[in-house]
């Protein structure tokens, strides 16, 4: 009866190999989790920056619209129209920045490493399946 090379391995050798494979698997999963969390952190940072930009631009837009209303009430004909146009443009820019910021933050939520969790579930299922053999 000729067996495969694996049949010739001792129990101690098989346990050593399993230990090495489990260690390698854990290191790989940790590396994947770190990569995935850094991606999500980057998106959250960009989104927060864009939200901040939207707030600043909206503040200037609101100030310009307030100036337009003041000038309108003071009946300074050409000045209020210019201030209103500037205010509307600034608020449009704020809306675009806010939309872009929301999209970036949405990509970062939830902050859990989803691919890593799925991979770990698959690994656990594979280990359970082999243990039942």
N, CA, C and O atoms as a GROMACS GRO file, in nm:
protein
  532
    1UNK      N    1   0.085  -0.118   0.000
    1UNK     CA    2   0.000   0.000   0.000
    1UNK      C    3   0.090   0.123   0.000
    1UNK      O    4   0.158   0.153   0.098
    2UNK      N    5   0.088   0.193  -0.110
    2UNK     CA    6   0.170   0.314  -0.121
    2UNK      C    7   0.081   0.433  -0.094
    2UNK      O    8  -0.022   0.451  -0.158
    3UNK      N    9   0.121   0.512   0.000
    3UNK     CA   10   0.043   0.629   0.037
    3UNK      C   11   0.105   0.754  -0.021
    3UNK      O   12   0.217   0.752  -0.073
    4UNK      N   13   0.032   0.860  -0.013
    4UNK     CA   14   0.084   0.988  -0.060
    4UNK      C   15   0.184   1.040   0.042
    4UNK      O   16   0.191   0.988   0.153
    5UNK      N   17   0.263   1.144   0.006
    5UNK     CA   18   0.359   1.199   0.102
    5UNK      C   19   0.292   1.248   0.230
    5UNK      O   20   0.354   1.247   0.336
    6UNK      N   21   0.169   1.292   0.221
    6UNK     CA   22   0.100   1.340   0.341
    6UNK      C   23   0.074   1.227   0.440
    6UNK      O   24   0.070   1.249   0.561
    7UNK      N   25   0.057   1.104   0.387
    7UNK     CA   26   0.035   0.990   0.475
    7UNK      C   27   0.158   0.964   0.562
    7UNK      O   28   0.147   0.911   0.672
    8UNK      N   29   0.275   1.002   0.511
    8UNK     CA   30   0.400   0.976   0.582
    8UNK      C   31   0.427   1.080   0.691
    8UNK      O   32   0.516   1.059   0.774
    9UNK      N   33   0.354   1.189   0.693
    9UNK     CA   34   0.379   1.293   0.792
    9UNK      C   35   0.330   1.248   0.929
    9UNK      O   36   0.225   1.184   0.942
   10UNK      N   37   0.406   1.282   1.029
   10UNK     CA   38   0.367   1.247   1.165
   10UNK      C   39   0.260   1.344   1.215
   10UNK      O   40   0.236   1.449   1.155
   11UNK      N   41   0.197   1.306   1.322
   11UNK     CA   42   0.096   1.392   1.383
   11UNK      C   43   0.157   1.525   1.426
   11UNK      O   44   0.097   1.630   1.408
   12UNK      N   45   0.276   1.519   1.482
   12UNK     CA   46   0.343   1.642   1.525
   12UNK      C   47   0.370   1.734   1.406
   12UNK      O   48   0.354   1.855   1.416
   13UNK      N   49   0.411   1.675   1.294
   13UNK     CA   50   0.438   1.755   1.174
   13UNK      C   51   0.309   1.818   1.121
   13UNK      O   52   0.308   1.934   1.080
   14UNK      N   53   0.201   1.743   1.122
   14UNK     CA   54   0.072   1.796   1.078
   14UNK      C   55   0.026   1.911   1.168
   14UNK      O   56  -0.025   2.011   1.118
   15UNK      N   57   0.044   1.896   1.297
   15UNK     CA   58   0.006   2.002   1.391
   15UNK      C   59   0.092   2.126   1.368
   15UNK      O   60   0.042   2.238   1.372
   16UNK      N   61   0.222   2.106   1.344
   16UNK     CA   62   0.311   2.219   1.318
   16UNK      C   63   0.268   2.292   1.190
   16UNK      O   64   0.263   2.416   1.188
   17UNK      N   65   0.236   2.216   1.085
   17UNK     CA   66   0.191   2.278   0.960
   17UNK      C   67   0.061   2.354   0.981
   17UNK      O   68   0.044   2.465   0.930
   18UNK      N   69  -0.031   2.295   1.056
   18UNK     CA   70  -0.158   2.362   1.081
   18UNK      C   71  -0.135   2.492   1.158
   18UNK      O   72  -0.197   2.594   1.128
   19UNK      N   73  -0.046   2.488   1.256
   19UNK     CA   74  -0.016   2.608   1.334
   19UNK      C   75   0.041   2.718   1.245
   19UNK      O   76   0.004   2.834   1.258
   20UNK      N   77   0.132   2.681   1.155
   20UNK     CA   78   0.189   2.779   1.062
   20UNK      C   79   0.083   2.838   0.971
   20UNK      O   80   0.080   2.959   0.947
   21UNK      N   81  -0.006   2.752   0.920
   21UNK     CA   82  -0.110   2.799   0.830
   21UNK      C   83  -0.209   2.891   0.902
   21UNK      O   84  -0.252   2.991   0.846
   22UNK      N   85  -0.244   2.856   1.024
   22UNK     CA   86  -0.336   2.941   1.102
   22UNK      C   87  -0.270   3.076   1.130
   22UNK      O   88  -0.334   3.180   1.121
   23UNK      N   89  -0.142   3.074   1.166
   23UNK     CA   90  -0.070   3.199   1.191
   23UNK      C   91  -0.067   3.286   1.066
   23UNK      O   92  -0.091   3.407   1.074
   24UNK      N   93  -0.038   3.226   0.953
   24UNK     CA   94  -0.033   3.301   0.827
   24UNK      C   95  -0.172   3.357   0.794
   24UNK      O   96  -0.185   3.471   0.749
   25UNK      N   97  -0.275   3.275   0.816
   25UNK     CA   98  -0.411   3.320   0.789
   25UNK      C   99  -0.448   3.439   0.877
   25UNK      O  100  -0.506   3.536   0.828
   26UNK      N  101  -0.414   3.434   1.005
   26UNK     CA  102  -0.445   3.544   1.096
   26UNK      C  103  -0.371   3.670   1.053
   26UNK      O  104  -0.429   3.779   1.052
   27UNK      N  105  -0.242   3.657   1.018
   27UNK     CA  106  -0.166   3.774   0.972
   27UNK      C  107  -0.229   3.834   0.846
   27UNK      O  108  -0.241   3.956   0.834
   28UNK      N  109  -0.269   3.748   0.752
   28UNK     CA  110  -0.331   3.798   0.629
   28UNK      C  111  -0.463   3.868   0.657
   28UNK      O  112  -0.492   3.972   0.597
   29UNK      N  113  -0.542   3.814   0.748
   29UNK     CA  114  -0.671   3.876   0.781
   29UNK      C  115  -0.649   4.011   0.849
   29UNK      O  116  -0.721   4.107   0.822
   30UNK      N  117  -0.549   4.019   0.937
   30UNK     CA  118  -0.520   4.147   1.003
   30UNK      C  119  -0.471   4.250   0.902
   30UNK      O  120  -0.507   4.367   0.911
   31UNK      N  121  -0.391   4.208   0.807
   31UNK     CA  122  -0.342   4.298   0.702
   31UNK      C  123  -0.460   4.351   0.619
   31UNK      O  124  -0.466   4.470   0.587
   32UNK      N  125  -0.554   4.262   0.585
   32UNK     CA  126  -0.672   4.302   0.509
   32UNK      C  127  -0.758   4.400   0.589
   32UNK      O  128  -0.807   4.498   0.534
   33UNK      N  129  -0.777   4.374   0.719
   33UNK     CA  130  -0.857   4.463   0.803
   33UNK      C  131  -0.794   4.601   0.810
   33UNK      O  132  -0.863   4.702   0.802
   34UNK      N  133  -0.662   4.606   0.825
   34UNK     CA  134  -0.591   4.734   0.832
   34UNK      C  135  -0.609   4.813   0.702
   34UNK      O  136  -0.635   4.933   0.705
   35UNK      N  137  -0.596   4.746   0.589
   35UNK     CA  138  -0.612   4.811   0.460
   35UNK      C  139  -0.754   4.865   0.443
   35UNK      O  140  -0.774   4.978   0.399
   36UNK      N  141  -0.852   4.783   0.478
   36UNK     CA  142  -0.991   4.824   0.461
   36UNK      C  143  -1.027   4.942   0.552
   36UNK      O  144  -1.097   5.034   0.509
   37UNK      N  145  -0.980   4.939   0.677
   37UNK     CA  146  -1.010   5.049   0.768
   37UNK      C  147  -0.941   5.178   0.725
   37UNK      O  148  -0.997   5.286   0.743
   38UNK      N  149  -0.821   5.168   0.669
   38UNK     CA  150  -0.754   5.291   0.623
   38UNK      C  151  -0.828   5.351   0.505
   38UNK      O  152  -0.834   5.474   0.492
   39UNK      N  153  -0.886   5.267   0.416
   39UNK     CA  154  -0.967   5.318   0.305
   39UNK      C  155  -1.087   5.395   0.359
   39UNK      O  156  -1.116   5.506   0.314
   40UNK      N  157  -1.157   5.335   0.454
   40UNK     CA  158  -1.277   5.400   0.509
   40UNK      C  159  -1.241   5.528   0.584
   40UNK      O  160  -1.315   5.626   0.577
   41UNK      N  161  -1.129   5.528   0.655
   41UNK     CA  162  -1.085   5.648   0.725
   41UNK      C  163  -1.054   5.762   0.629
   41UNK      O  164  -1.084   5.878   0.657
   42UNK      N  165  -0.994   5.727   0.514
   42UNK     CA  166  -0.963   5.829   0.414
   42UNK      C  167  -1.092   5.892   0.360
   42UNK      O  168  -1.102   6.014   0.347
   43UNK      N  169  -1.192   5.808   0.330
   43UNK     CA  170  -1.320   5.861   0.280
   43UNK      C  171  -1.388   5.948   0.385
   43UNK      O  172  -1.446   6.052   0.352
   44UNK      N  173  -1.382   5.907   0.511
   44UNK     CA  174  -1.444   5.986   0.617
   44UNK      C  175  -1.374   6.121   0.630
   44UNK      O  176  -1.440   6.223   0.650
   45UNK      N  177  -1.241   6.124   0.619
   45UNK     CA  178  -1.167   6.250   0.627
   45UNK      C  179  -1.200   6.343   0.513
   45UNK      O  180  -1.220   6.463   0.534
   46UNK      N  181  -1.205   6.289   0.392
   46UNK     CA  182  -1.239   6.372   0.276
   46UNK      C  183  -1.381   6.426   0.290
   46UNK      O  184  -1.406   6.544   0.265
   47UNK      N  185  -1.474   6.340   0.332
   47UNK     CA  186  -1.612   6.384   0.350
   47UNK      C  187  -1.625   6.493   0.454
   47UNK      O  188  -1.699   6.590   0.435
   48UNK      N  189  -1.553   6.478   0.565
   48UNK     CA  190  -1.557   6.580   0.670
   48UNK      C  191  -1.500   6.712   0.620
   48UNK      O  192  -1.554   6.819   0.651
   49UNK      N  193  -1.392   6.707   0.543
   49UNK     CA  194  -1.334   6.829   0.485
   49UNK      C  195  -1.430   6.897   0.390
   49UNK      O  196  -1.443   7.020   0.390
   50UNK      N  197  -1.498   6.818   0.307
   50UNK     CA  198  -1.595   6.876   0.214
   50UNK      C  199  -1.715   6.936   0.288
   50UNK      O  200  -1.766   7.041   0.248
   51UNK      N  201  -1.760   6.871   0.396
   51UNK     CA  202  -1.867   6.929   0.477
   51UNK      C  203  -1.821   7.062   0.538
   51UNK      O  204  -1.898   7.158   0.540
   52UNK      N  205  -1.699   7.067   0.585
   52UNK     CA  206  -1.645   7.192   0.639
   52UNK      C  207  -1.641   7.301   0.533
   52UNK      O  208  -1.678   7.415   0.559
   53UNK      N  209  -1.596   7.264   0.413
   53UNK     CA  210  -1.594   7.360   0.302
   53UNK      C  211  -1.734   7.409   0.268
   53UNK      O  212  -1.754   7.527   0.240
   54UNK      N  213  -1.830   7.318   0.270
   54UNK     CA  214  -1.969   7.357   0.243
   54UNK      C  215  -2.019   7.456   0.347
   54UNK      O  216  -2.089   7.552   0.313
   55UNK      N  217  -1.983   7.435   0.472
   55UNK     CA  218  -2.025   7.527   0.578
   55UNK      C  219  -1.966   7.666   0.561
   55UNK      O  220  -2.035   7.766   0.578
   56UNK      N  221  -1.837   7.673   0.526
   56UNK     CA  222  -1.772   7.803   0.507
   56UNK      C  223  -1.834   7.877   0.389
   56UNK      O  224  -1.866   7.995   0.399
   57UNK      N  225  -1.852   7.805   0.277
   57UNK     CA  226  -1.909   7.870   0.158
   57UNK      C  227  -2.053   7.912   0.185
   57UNK      O  228  -2.095   8.019   0.141
   58UNK      N  229  -2.130   7.831   0.257
   58UNK     CA  230  -2.268   7.868   0.291
   58UNK      C  231  -2.271   7.991   0.380
   58UNK      O  232  -2.360   8.075   0.367
   59UNK      N  233  -2.174   8.003   0.470
   59UNK     CA  234  -2.167   8.121   0.556
   59UNK      C  235  -2.145   8.247   0.471
   59UNK      O  236  -2.213   8.348   0.491
   60UNK      N  237  -2.051   8.239   0.377
   60UNK     CA  238  -2.030   8.355   0.289
   60UNK      C  239  -2.153   8.382   0.202
   60UNK      O  240  -2.189   8.497   0.179
   61UNK      N  241  -2.218   8.275   0.155
   61UNK     CA  242  -2.340   8.293   0.076
   61UNK      C  243  -2.450   8.360   0.155
   61UNK      O  244  -2.519   8.449   0.105
   62UNK      N  245  -2.466   8.316   0.278
   62UNK     CA  246  -2.566   8.379   0.364
   62UNK      C  247  -2.534   8.525   0.391
   62UNK      O  248  -2.622   8.610   0.392
   63UNK      N  249  -2.405   8.554   0.412
   63UNK     CA  250  -2.363   8.693   0.433
   63UNK      C  251  -2.391   8.779   0.311
   63UNK      O  252  -2.435   8.894   0.322
   64UNK      N  253  -2.365   8.723   0.193
   64UNK     CA  254  -2.391   8.798   0.070
   64UNK      C  255  -2.541   8.823   0.051
   64UNK      O  256  -2.582   8.931   0.009
   65UNK      N  257  -2.623   8.721   0.084
   65UNK     CA  258  -2.768   8.740   0.071
   65UNK      C  259  -2.820   8.841   0.173
   65UNK      O  260  -2.911   8.919   0.143
   66UNK      N  261  -2.765   8.840   0.291
   66UNK     CA  262  -2.803   8.939   0.390
   66UNK      C  263  -2.766   9.079   0.341
   66UNK      O  264  -2.844   9.173   0.354
   67UNK      N  265  -2.645   9.090   0.285
   67UNK     CA  266  -2.604   9.220   0.229
   67UNK      C  267  -2.698   9.262   0.117
   67UNK      O  268  -2.729   9.381   0.103
   68UNK      N  269  -2.743   9.165   0.036
   68UNK     CA  270  -2.835   9.197  -0.073
   68UNK      C  271  -2.967   9.250  -0.021
   68UNK      O  272  -3.023   9.345  -0.075
   69UNK      N  273  -3.018   9.187   0.084
   69UNK     CA  274  -3.145   9.232   0.142
   69UNK      C  275  -3.129   9.372   0.200
   69UNK      O  276  -3.216   9.458   0.184
   70UNK      N  277  -3.017   9.395   0.268
   70UNK     CA  278  -2.992   9.528   0.325
   70UNK      C  279  -2.985   9.632   0.215
   70UNK      O  280  -3.044   9.740   0.225
   71UNK      N  281  -2.911   9.598   0.110
   71UNK     CA  282  -2.899   9.693  -0.001
   71UNK      C  283  -3.032   9.714  -0.073
   71UNK      O  284  -3.063   9.824  -0.117
   72UNK      N  285  -3.110   9.608  -0.083
   72UNK     CA  286  -3.242   9.620  -0.145
   72UNK      C  287  -3.330   9.714  -0.064
   72UNK      O  288  -3.399   9.800  -0.118
   73UNK      N  289  -3.327   9.695   0.066
   73UNK     CA  290  -3.406   9.781   0.150
   73UNK      C  291  -3.356   9.925   0.146
   73UNK      O  292  -3.435  10.019   0.161
   74UNK      N  293  -3.230   9.943   0.127
   74UNK     CA  294  -3.173  10.079   0.118
   74UNK      C  295  -3.192  10.137  -0.022
   74UNK      O  296  -3.157  10.252  -0.047
   75UNK      N  297  -3.247  10.057  -0.111
   75UNK     CA  298  -3.274  10.098  -0.249
   75UNK      C  299  -3.149  10.142  -0.326
   75UNK      O  300  -3.152  10.237  -0.404
   76UNK      N  301  -3.041  10.072  -0.303
   76UNK     CA  302  -2.920  10.094  -0.384
   76UNK      C  303  -2.930   9.999  -0.501
   76UNK      O  304  -2.886   9.884  -0.492
   77UNK      N  305  -2.988  10.044  -0.611
   77UNK     CA  306  -3.029   9.960  -0.722
   77UNK      C  307  -2.924   9.862  -0.774
   77UNK      O  308  -2.948   9.742  -0.766
   78UNK      N  309  -2.812   9.905  -0.824
   78UNK     CA  310  -2.721   9.808  -0.885
   78UNK      C  311  -2.649   9.718  -0.783
   78UNK      O  312  -2.612   9.606  -0.816
   79UNK      N  313  -2.630   9.764  -0.664
   79UNK     CA  314  -2.552   9.689  -0.565
   79UNK      C  315  -2.626   9.565  -0.516
   79UNK      O  316  -2.565   9.460  -0.498
   80UNK      N  317  -2.756   9.575  -0.494
   80UNK     CA  318  -2.828   9.459  -0.441
   80UNK      C  319  -2.834   9.346  -0.542
   80UNK      O  320  -2.826   9.229  -0.503
   81UNK      N  321  -2.847   9.377  -0.668
   81UNK     CA  322  -2.854   9.272  -0.770
   81UNK      C  323  -2.721   9.194  -0.775
   81UNK      O  324  -2.720   9.072  -0.785
   82UNK      N  325  -2.612   9.267  -0.768
   82UNK     CA  326  -2.481   9.201  -0.769
   82UNK      C  327  -2.465   9.113  -0.646
   82UNK      O  328  -2.416   9.001  -0.655
   83UNK      N  329  -2.505   9.164  -0.530
   83UNK     CA  330  -2.492   9.087  -0.406
   83UNK      C  331  -2.580   8.962  -0.411
   83UNK      O  332  -2.539   8.857  -0.362
   84UNK      N  333  -2.700   8.973  -0.468
   84UNK     CA  334  -2.790   8.857  -0.478
   84UNK      C  335  -2.731   8.750  -0.570
   84UNK      O  336  -2.737   8.631  -0.539
   85UNK      N  337  -2.675   8.792  -0.682
   85UNK     CA  338  -2.614   8.696  -0.775
   85UNK      C  339  -2.498   8.623  -0.708
   85UNK      O  340  -2.486   8.501  -0.718
   86UNK      N  341  -2.412   8.698  -0.640
   86UNK     CA  342  -2.298   8.636  -0.571
   86UNK      C  343  -2.346   8.539  -0.464
   86UNK      O  344  -2.292   8.430  -0.451
   87UNK      N  345  -2.448   8.577  -0.390
   87UNK     CA  346  -2.501   8.490  -0.286
   87UNK      C  347  -2.557   8.360  -0.340
   87UNK      O  348  -2.533   8.253  -0.284
   88UNK      N  349  -2.632   8.368  -0.450
   88UNK     CA  350  -2.689   8.247  -0.511
   88UNK      C  351  -2.577   8.155  -0.562
   88UNK      O  352  -2.584   8.034  -0.544
   89UNK      N  353  -2.477   8.214  -0.625
   89UNK     CA  354  -2.365   8.132  -0.675
   89UNK      C  355  -2.293   8.063  -0.559
   89UNK      O  356  -2.261   7.945  -0.568
   90UNK      N  357  -2.267   8.137  -0.451
   90UNK     CA  358  -2.198   8.077  -0.337
   90UNK      C  359  -2.281   7.965  -0.273
   90UNK      O  360  -2.225   7.862  -0.233
   91UNK      N  361  -2.411   7.983  -0.265
   91UNK     CA  362  -2.496   7.878  -0.209
   91UNK      C  363  -2.501   7.756  -0.301
   91UNK      O  364  -2.509   7.643  -0.252
   92UNK      N  365  -2.496   7.777  -0.432
   92UNK     CA  366  -2.490   7.664  -0.525
   92UNK      C  367  -2.361   7.584  -0.505
   92UNK      O  368  -2.362   7.461  -0.507
   93UNK      N  369  -2.251   7.655  -0.487
   93UNK     CA  370  -2.123   7.588  -0.460
   93UNK      C  371  -2.132   7.510  -0.329
   93UNK      O  372  -2.082   7.398  -0.320
   94UNK      N  373  -2.194   7.569  -0.228
   94UNK     CA  374  -2.210   7.500  -0.099
   94UNK      C  375  -2.292   7.373  -0.115
   94UNK      O  376  -2.262   7.270  -0.054
   95UNK      N  377  -2.396   7.379  -0.198
   95UNK     CA  378  -2.479   7.260  -0.221
   95UNK      C  379  -2.398   7.149  -0.287
   95UNK      O  380  -2.409   7.033  -0.248
   96UNK      N  381  -2.317   7.184  -0.385
   96UNK     CA  382  -2.233   7.084  -0.452
   96UNK      C  383  -2.133   7.023  -0.353
   96UNK      O  384  -2.117   6.901  -0.349
   97UNK      N  385  -2.066   7.106  -0.274
   97UNK     CA  386  -1.971   7.056  -0.175
   97UNK      C  387  -2.039   6.966  -0.072
   97UNK      O  388  -1.985   6.863  -0.032
   98UNK      N  389  -2.158   7.006  -0.029
   98UNK     CA  390  -2.232   6.925   0.067
   98UNK      C  391  -2.270   6.790   0.010
   98UNK      O  392  -2.261   6.688   0.079
   99UNK      N  393  -2.313   6.787  -0.116
   99UNK     CA  394  -2.347   6.661  -0.181
   99UNK      C  395  -2.224   6.571  -0.191
   99UNK      O  396  -2.231   6.452  -0.161
  100UNK      N  397  -2.112   6.628  -0.234
  100UNK     CA  398  -1.989   6.549  -0.246
  100UNK      C  399  -1.941   6.498  -0.110
  100UNK      O  400  -1.894   6.385  -0.099
  101UNK      N  401  -1.953   6.582  -0.008
  101UNK     CA  402  -1.915   6.539   0.127
  101UNK      C  403  -2.002   6.426   0.178
  101UNK      O  404  -1.952   6.332   0.238
  102UNK      N  405  -2.131   6.435   0.154
  102UNK     CA  406  -2.223   6.329   0.196
  102UNK      C  407  -2.188   6.198   0.127
  102UNK      O  408  -2.190   6.092   0.190
  103UNK      N  409  -2.157   6.205   0.000
  103UNK     CA  410  -2.122   6.084  -0.075
  103UNK      C  411  -1.994   6.020  -0.019
  103UNK      O  412  -1.986   5.898  -0.008
  104UNK      N  413  -1.895   6.102   0.016
  104UNK     CA  414  -1.771   6.048   0.073
  104UNK      C  415  -1.795   5.984   0.209
  104UNK      O  416  -1.742   5.876   0.237
  105UNK      N  417  -1.874   6.048   0.293
  105UNK     CA  418  -1.901   5.992   0.426
  105UNK      C  419  -1.984   5.864   0.413
  105UNK      O  420  -1.963   5.770   0.490
  106UNK      N  421  -2.077   5.859   0.318
  106UNK     CA  422  -2.158   5.740   0.297
  106UNK      C  423  -2.070   5.620   0.261
  106UNK      O  424  -2.098   5.508   0.302
  107UNK      N  425  -1.964   5.644   0.183
  107UNK     CA  426  -1.873   5.535   0.146
  107UNK      C  427  -1.796   5.482   0.266
  107UNK      O  428  -1.750   5.368   0.264
  108UNK      N  429  -1.783   5.561   0.370
  108UNK     CA  430  -1.705   5.521   0.488
  108UNK      C  431  -1.789   5.455   0.596
  108UNK      O  432  -1.735   5.407   0.695
  109UNK      N  433  -1.921   5.451   0.579
  109UNK     CA  434  -2.010   5.399   0.682
  109UNK      C  435  -2.064   5.264   0.638
  109UNK      O  436  -2.102   5.253   0.521
  110UNK      N  437  -2.070   5.164   0.718
  110UNK     CA  438  -2.019   5.158   0.854
  110UNK      C  439  -1.868   5.141   0.853
  110UNK      O  440  -1.811   5.092   0.755
  111UNK      N  441  -1.801   5.180   0.962
  111UNK     CA  442  -1.655   5.174   0.963
  111UNK      C  443  -1.598   5.034   0.984
  111UNK      O  444  -1.476   5.019   0.996
  112UNK      N  445  -1.683   4.932   0.987
  112UNK     CA  446  -1.634   4.795   1.006
  112UNK      C  447  -1.569   4.744   0.877
  112UNK      O  448  -1.613   4.779   0.767
  113UNK      N  449  -1.465   4.663   0.890
  113UNK     CA  450  -1.400   4.605   0.771
  113UNK      C  451  -1.484   4.490   0.715
  113UNK      O  452  -1.461   4.374   0.748
  114UNK      N  453  -1.582   4.522   0.630
  114UNK     CA  454  -1.680   4.425   0.584
  114UNK      C  455  -1.618   4.307   0.508
  114UNK      O  456  -1.656   4.192   0.531
  115UNK      N  457  -1.523   4.335   0.419
  115UNK     CA  458  -1.462   4.226   0.342
  115UNK      C  459  -1.385   4.133   0.435
  115UNK      O  460  -1.387   4.011   0.417
  116UNK      N  461  -1.319   4.189   0.535
  116UNK     CA  462  -1.244   4.107   0.630
  116UNK      C  463  -1.338   4.020   0.711
  116UNK      O  464  -1.309   3.902   0.735
  117UNK      N  465  -1.450   4.075   0.754
  117UNK     CA  466  -1.547   3.998   0.832
  117UNK      C  467  -1.601   3.882   0.749
  117UNK      O  468  -1.612   3.770   0.799
  118UNK      N  469  -1.634   3.908   0.622
  118UNK     CA  470  -1.682   3.802   0.534
  118UNK      C  471  -1.575   3.694   0.516
  118UNK      O  472  -1.605   3.575   0.519
  119UNK      N  473  -1.452   3.737   0.497
  119UNK     CA  474  -1.342   3.643   0.479
  119UNK      C  475  -1.322   3.558   0.604
  119UNK      O  476  -1.300   3.437   0.594
  120UNK      N  477  -1.331   3.621   0.721
  120UNK     CA  478  -1.317   3.545   0.846
  120UNK      C  479  -1.430   3.444   0.863
  120UNK      O  480  -1.406   3.332   0.909
  121UNK      N  481  -1.552   3.483   0.828
  121UNK     CA  482  -1.665   3.390   0.836
  121UNK      C  483  -1.640   3.269   0.746
  121UNK      O  484  -1.666   3.155   0.785
  122UNK      N  485  -1.590   3.297   0.625
  122UNK     CA  486  -1.560   3.189   0.531
  122UNK      C  487  -1.451   3.097   0.589
  122UNK      O  488  -1.461   2.975   0.581
  123UNK      N  489  -1.348   3.157   0.648
  123UNK     CA  490  -1.239   3.078   0.707
  123UNK      C  491  -1.289   2.992   0.822
  123UNK      O  492  -1.251   2.875   0.834
  124UNK      N  493  -1.374   3.048   0.907
  124UNK     CA  494  -1.428   2.973   1.020
  124UNK      C  495  -1.512   2.856   0.970
  124UNK      O  496  -1.503   2.745   1.023
  125UNK      N  497  -1.594   2.882   0.868
  125UNK     CA  498  -1.675   2.774   0.811
  125UNK      C  499  -1.587   2.663   0.754
  125UNK      O  500  -1.617   2.545   0.770
  126UNK      N  501  -1.477   2.702   0.687
  126UNK     CA  502  -1.386   2.602   0.629
  126UNK      C  503  -1.320   2.520   0.739
  126UNK      O  504  -1.306   2.398   0.725
  127UNK      N  505  -1.279   2.584   0.847
  127UNK     CA  506  -1.216   2.512   0.959
  127UNK      C  507  -1.316   2.417   1.023
  127UNK      O  508  -1.282   2.303   1.055
  128UNK      N  509  -1.440   2.463   1.042
  128UNK     CA  510  -1.543   2.377   1.101
  128UNK      C  511  -1.569   2.256   1.012
  128UNK      O  512  -1.585   2.144   1.061
  129UNK      N  513  -1.574   2.280   0.881
  129UNK     CA  514  -1.600   2.171   0.787
  129UNK      C  515  -1.487   2.067   0.794
  129UNK      O  516  -1.514   1.947   0.793
  130UNK      N  517  -1.364   2.113   0.799
  130UNK     CA  518  -1.250   2.019   0.807
  130UNK      C  519  -1.248   1.946   0.940
  130UNK      O  520  -1.207   1.830   0.947
  131UNK      N  521  -1.291   2.012   1.046
  131UNK     CA  522  -1.291   1.949   1.177
  131UNK      C  523  -1.392   1.836   1.185
  131UNK      O  524  -1.373   1.740   1.260
  132UNK      N  525  -1.500   1.845   1.108
  132UNK     CA  526  -1.605   1.743   1.111
  132UNK      C  527  -1.569   1.622   1.025
  132UNK      O  528  -1.640   1.522   1.030
  133UNK      N  529  -1.464   1.630   0.946
  133UNK     CA  530  -1.426   1.518   0.858
  133UNK      C  531  -1.359   1.410   0.933
  133UNK      O  532  -1.321   1.308   0.874
   0.00000   0.00000   0.00000
